[in-house]
Amino acid sequence: MAQTLSELPKKTREQQCAVWDSARLNDFRFRPDDIMICTWSKTGTTWMQQLIGQLLFNGDPELFGTSKSVWPEFRLLPKEQWFRIAEAQTHRRYIKTHSPLHALPFDPNIKYVYIGRDVRDVIWSMYHHQTSFTAVAYEAFNAVPGRIGPPLAPHNCEITDYYHSFLDQNVARGLTDDTEFWAHVQEFWNIRHLSNVLLVHFANLKADFASEAKRIAEFLDIEVDAALWPEIVSHCSIEHMRMLAKRSEQLDMMFEGGGNTFINKGTNGRWKEVLSPAEIAKADTVAARNLTPDCASWLKTGVLSA
């Protein structure tokens, strides 16, 4: 059943930080067949960009998905430059966003793919990401005209301290402003029934990537030659993506270890060998305070209830 305009989400406020700015999307000219990859950072954004790029470009082995996927919110490029890049693209566009739903212009003609991941795995990946920035990266972030918030600086703490800080504050301070993690998840969970919204879970991608890839292709109305599926799946492996990322001069400048660091392990559960049982359970306790039970269960397990 088609949704009425009154039932669709509405943008209510902006979300801005030193790295990205949702207000830039207000002037962005969307196309009816655009695909929005909506994520909290480190939930599988690059992996989804790679998959959708492979689906759209027929399993091109040389395609690193991020190279064709614009991120207009990203403040290291002027928004006008992002807009020119996007306007010049003649293929079906797949656009990255970290903005929460309340900061997104929502269009019923656009497909929205949202990725969830157990918060413990998000924190572990986020810590690696934030502690791998080079001095050049921090200089670039802090030199952005009209920077929002105090200058960014390296995190000088242990992973366990970072874990507790994240859960206690519900945000990754510095890179996300007040974009609260739990609300980000809950907002998209609440609209999962819309026909142009698809929820995907990182754990399910890990467990059966081929099946999930076909489900995503069907949702996006992308027909794939059956003979191409083995290549598409292969080109979305961590090893293949890392090989492509190593060629990126930008990643060499921004991350210690370059693309080899940017494409990290892509694994879950690394926290099990570090956290105590009580510390592990803390994430579930905090989730129960901030999410509806069905949403909390999906975020932890990937099992999607009705």
N, C-alpha and C positions, 0 to 999 in steps of 0.2 A: 504494500500500500504506500502510495506517495505521501510524503510528509508535507504538511502545510508550513508556510513560512513562519507562522507563530510558534511552531514546535521546534524549529531549528535553533541551534546555539547562536548566541549573539555576542559579539566582542564587547566587553565592558570596561576594560582598562588595558594599559600598556604594561609590558614587562621589559625592563631595560637593565643592562649591567655593563661592565667594562668591555665585554667581548661581543655581545650581540644586543640588538634592539628591535623589538617587535613592531615599533611604529613604522619601520621601513616598509612593512608589508601593506600599509594603508594605501600607498601609491603604486604598488606593484600591479601590473596588468596581467591578471590571470587568464588562462585559456580554458575552455570547457573540458578539455581532456587532460589537464594537468594532474599530476600525482603528487600528493604531499606526504613526505615521510616525516612523521611526527614522533619525536622521542625526547625523553630526558637523556642527557648526555651519558654515554657509555652503556647503553642498553642494547646496542646492535645497529647503530645508525649506518656505519660504513659497510657493514655486512649487507644491510638491506639496499643500500645504494649500489653495491656490486651486483646483487641479484637482479634488481630491476634494470640496471644497465645491461646485464647479460640477456634478459628477456627482450628488451627493446632492440638490442643490436645483434641478435641472432648468435649469441655465444662467442662474440669476438674475443679471442684469447689475449689481445693487447689492451683491452679496455679496462681501466681502473675506474670503477663506478663513480668515484668522487669527481673525476675530471669532467663529467658531463652533467653533474648535479649541482645546480646553483644553490647558494645559501645567502639570500639577499639580506638577512639579518646581521650577517657577520661584519663587524665594524672595521676590520683591517682593510677592506676595500670600500671606497665611496659607494653609496647606494646607486648612484647614476651609472657607475661602471658595472655593477651587478645587473642593473636593468638592461644595459646594452648587450651584455652577454646573453641574458635570457631572451631578449627580443630577437637576437640573431639565430637562436636555435630553431631549426626547422623540424627536428624530431619531437616526439612526444616528451614533454618535460617532466622530470622528477625532481622535486624541490625539497630541500632539507629545511626543517624547522625544529628548534628546541623550545619554542614558545608554548606556554600552556594554552588550553582551549579558550580560556577567557580573554586571551590576548590575540587570538587568531580571527581574521575575517573568514567566516565559514560560508562556503559556496556549495549548494546541493549538487552542482554539476561536476565537482571535483572529487576525486577519490582520495580518501585519507587512510593511510596505513599507520597504525600505532603499535609500537613495540614495548612490551613489558619485560621486566627481569627482576628476579629476587633482589631485594634491596642490599643484601649482603654482598652479592656479586657486583652490583653497581658500585658500591663503596670501594670494593677491592680494585676494580678497574679504574675508578675515578682517581684513587690515590696514585696508582701507577702513572696515569695520564698527567696529573698535576705536578708530580715530582719529576717528570721527565722533560719539562720545558727548558729550553736553553736561555741563556742570558739575552740573546737576540730576540727571542720570543717575548720576554718580559719587557724589553725596551720597546718593541713594536706595540704591545698592548697598551702600555702606559703613555705612548706618544700619540694615540688616537685623539684627534681633535674632539673636544667636548667630552672627555672621558668621564664616565659615571662612576662615582665611588672613589675610594682611596687607591693609590698605586698598588698594583698587584705585586706580590713577592712570593718567593718559593716557600713551600710548606716544609718546616723543619720539625717534624714530629714523626713518631712511629705510627705504623698502620693501625695499631689498636687504639691509640689516642684519636686518630682521625676517624675511626669507626664510631667511637662514642660521641665525638663532637658532631658528626653528621646526624646521628640518631637523636641527640639532645636538641640540636638546632633545626633539624629537618631540612637543611640546605647544605650545599657546598659553598661556603663563603668565598666571595671574591669573584667567582665565575658565573654565578647565577642570581645574584642580588637576592631578592626575597621570593624567588620562584620555589615554592615549597614542594618538595618531592611528592608527598602523599596526595596533595591536591591535584598535581599534574596527572597522576595516575587515575585518581577517582573521577576527574572530569571526563576523561575519555572513556572510562568504563561506563559512565552514565549514558553515553550516546552510542553504545555498541550495537543497539538495535537498528540504527539508521542504515539504509541500504548502501550508502557510499562510505561507510566506515568499516574497517577490518582491524580486529585486534590480533596481534601476532605475539608469541612469547619466545624469548631467547632459548629457553630450555627445549621447546618443541623443535626449533630450528636445529639445535644440537642433536636431538634424538632421531629425527627423520627429516633431514633437510629436503630431500627430493619430494616428499609428499607435501611439505609446507610450501615449497617453491611452486608446485602445481596448483595448490589452493590459492596462492597469491596471484598467480598468472590468471586463473579463472576469475578472481575478483576484479582484476584490472582489465579484463576483456582482451587479453593478449593471447593470440593463438600461436602456439609453438610447434614447430615440426618435431615429431616424436624422435627423429634421429638426432636432434640437437640436445636432448635432455642430458645425456652423459657428459657432454662438453660443458654445458651450462653449470651443472653441479660441480664439475671439476674446477671450473674457473672461479667458483665461489669458495674454494677451500682456503684455509688460513695460509697455507704454503704458497698458493698461487697469488693471493692478494698481497702477501708480504713481498714476493718477488717483484710485483708491479710497483708497490709502494717504495721499494728501495731506489727506484729510478727518479723519485720526486726530489728536486732540488729544494722546494719549499719545505718539505718535511725534514730534510737535512738541516735546514736553518732553524726550524722551530722545535725539534726534539733531539735530545741526546740519543744518538744512535739512529736518527732519521727514521725512514720508513720501517726499519726492523723493530723499532720501539713503538711506533704508532700502531702497527698491527701487532698486538701483543700475543697473548696465549689464546684468547678466545675460549677460555674454559670457565667452568663454574666450580664452586665448592672449595676454592683455595683457602678460604677462611676456616674450614673445618680443622685444619692442622694448627691453627694459631689461636683461635678463640676458645674460651672455656664454655662448657654447656650453658652456664648462666648468661654469658655474653652472647652466645648464639640465640638464646631464647629472648633476649632483650629486643631484637628486631621484630619478633612476632608480637611482643607486648606493645611496642610502639605502633606497629601496623594496626593492631586491634583498636587502638585509641583513635586512629586517624582515617581508617577505611571501613567501608561496610564489610560485613563478613564474607560475602561472595567475592568482592573485589580483592580482599586480602588473600583469600584462598587462591584465586587465579594468579595474583602476583607471585606468590610463593611457589606454586606448583605448575602453572601453565594450563590447568584444567579449566575449560571455559564452560560455566553453567549457563542455563537458559536465561 
